[in-house]
Amino acid sequence: MKKTALILFLSLLLPLFAACAPALPVTETAEETTAPAETVGPEETKKEETKEETKEPPLPGIPAITETISWADLEAIPVARANMTESQLRDICVQYMLLQARAVYTVEEDVIHPYSNSALSSDDGYITIRRGTRYGGLPYSNAATDIAAFLDHYDSETGILHIRSHKSSIEVGNDCATDLFWGWARVNTTDTHAGTWTLVPKRGIIVIGDLEFNREIDTYKVQSTYEICQSNGEQRVFEAYALMKKADGMVTYKSGGNHHALMITEDPVVVRRADGSIDPQESYVLVVEQSSHQKSIMTADGPALRGGRCNDRMSFASAFKSYYLPITVPELAGTKKVEAVKFEIPLGETVTQKDLESKYITANYAISKATVTLTDPDGTEIYRHEIRGVAKSDPGPRRIDLAALLPLNALRPKMTEGVAYAVRIDLRMSNGETVENAYRGTAART
């Protein structure tokens, strides 16, 4: 009887170890820092920060347990509005990041793609996503795309991700810095970082706290986070950590050494000693991240491998040991209002190849995807093409090349001279909005 009761008890607990269950610790490498959670010790001589804050009701969010994700999950995350509170805006970013981490997928055949310096790659620099293995989170890749791109290739009923091996990159996935980019892009219109080394103030990033360093640097290759943390000292950096709030980020970068970026999912837990200084072992943040380090997790349907942590604890001591700087964006810091979607498509009513050359769709938010369709007078679609926003592109995913989207010269064989073809462009924005009929016009064979 006792054995039966124990089995029943364990079966009820199993679903709790879902896709966001803490992962097994992993050894740090030179590419990214993913230190294991720290054990909290006795609190006889400790006292928690007594500052009380009125909590606002959370916005509709992501379920705690997710095996497969769907468009409905993504659409459940609210679109940021100017009249939302800071807490609501932060919830939106956290919900998005957690959704990225909670996806579980398999592939139908081995998928091989390159990613330099990856801990998953073999000696020839390629990553293999293996058939028959369940994976958690978006694929770690240099595609630098968002959740929507993942869902475009994903079967939510079966959990199968339909992608193929590619010489340059697979169609979906991201790395630590671009994962953070898309999380903030739900509310932000200023961040132009292209990697961990560019998460600097000159790229629209705010470094939290009273830390002294050269805020005019273009990259951390000039002055690394290692140098900044060391010059400011532990307690000064700990106080900066204490100022963070949910949805803020952390970055570490050293040329030739560790580099990583992540987001925190809750306000920090800050514990002070009797003298008022911060106890770095007891104080901690919960983090969500994208990482090349595959860790074993337990889900309701069995084991899986996930890259990075999801709601895992990182102590202030561990963060400083890896020389993390606390960072955020203006919309979360309260120094800039959330904007409505703005875009420009510089085309007249009739489009020619010359009209398209050296012209771009531009927008204040990142463009998740631009889709063009070309139809004949009978309504038959003769051409459809999509370009997804890539967070590492220059000048970033807020600009789409019109000539690449609609290459009219290449379409000449499909077009009849003297016939006007309908052109339509739709946009999917990083804040969650879809702009249908962003442009309507006509094109003719030239």
Order of alpha helices (4+ residues) and beta strands (2+ residues): alpha-beta-alpha-alpha-beta-beta-beta-beta-alpha-beta-beta-alpha-beta-alpha-alpha-beta-beta-beta-beta-beta-beta-beta-alpha-beta-alpha-beta-beta-alpha-beta-beta-beta-beta-alpha-beta-beta
